[in-house]
Amino acid sequence: MANSISCPACGAPHDVTNPGIVMSVCEYCGNAVVLDEDNAQDLGQQAILSEGFTRLFRGAVGALFNKRFLTHGRARYSFGQGFWDEWFLEFEDGSTAWITEDNHELALQRPVESHVPGFDSMSMGQRLVVADKSFQVLEKGEAKCVGVEGDLPRLVGVEESFQYVDGSSPDGLYALGIEYGASDTRAFTGRWVRHDALHLDAEHQS
């Protein structure tokens, strides 16, 4: 059931369809809103995102691994030499996941509860086990959020910085992402996705 809210800045209406959404960005004025017990509280203006090189977009509907999905929103992160996007998806069975899109590479990931080494102890090429899968560290660095749009299940602030580690399984099938924030560490695992496995309804409309 949709929860209807009004933007505190411009008054535009918006329907929030997923109960896990805690943050929404007004599509009319770009104002960020936090949802707290059905109340919409103003978080202030967010950065405007350019389209980038992507097939996904806010509101995109399609299928991935034979499961229908709706794209609720995205956050963009810069690591100095480039950026990546994280798209928040809801599937037809009510489950949710993130698609990370970096340099035309896609990974479908979900958060996992698993102990991971600290950022400073990580090194390139290091092997580690997360959520019962083996991974090798391929990238390590620092990033910051440069923009958000749509509906997201957690608060994401523009200019929010964090350290990160990315990895892949030795067979190249599974992806790992670890975010070291100021107050918590989040780990995500999932599958690398071929572009031809992602089908968008908009691409088939005349």
Buried (B, 14 or more C-beta within 10 A) or exposed (E): EEBEBEBBBEEEEBEBEBEBBBBBBBBEEBBBBEBEEEEBEEBEBBBEBEEEEBBBBBEBEBBBEEEBBBBBBBBBBBBEEEBBBBBBBBBEEEEBBBBBBBEEEBBBBEBBEBEBBEBEEBEEEBEBEBBEBBBBBBEBEEBBBBBBBBBBBEEBBBEBEBBBBBBBBEEEEBBBBBBBEEEEBBBBBBBBBEEEBBBBEEEEEE
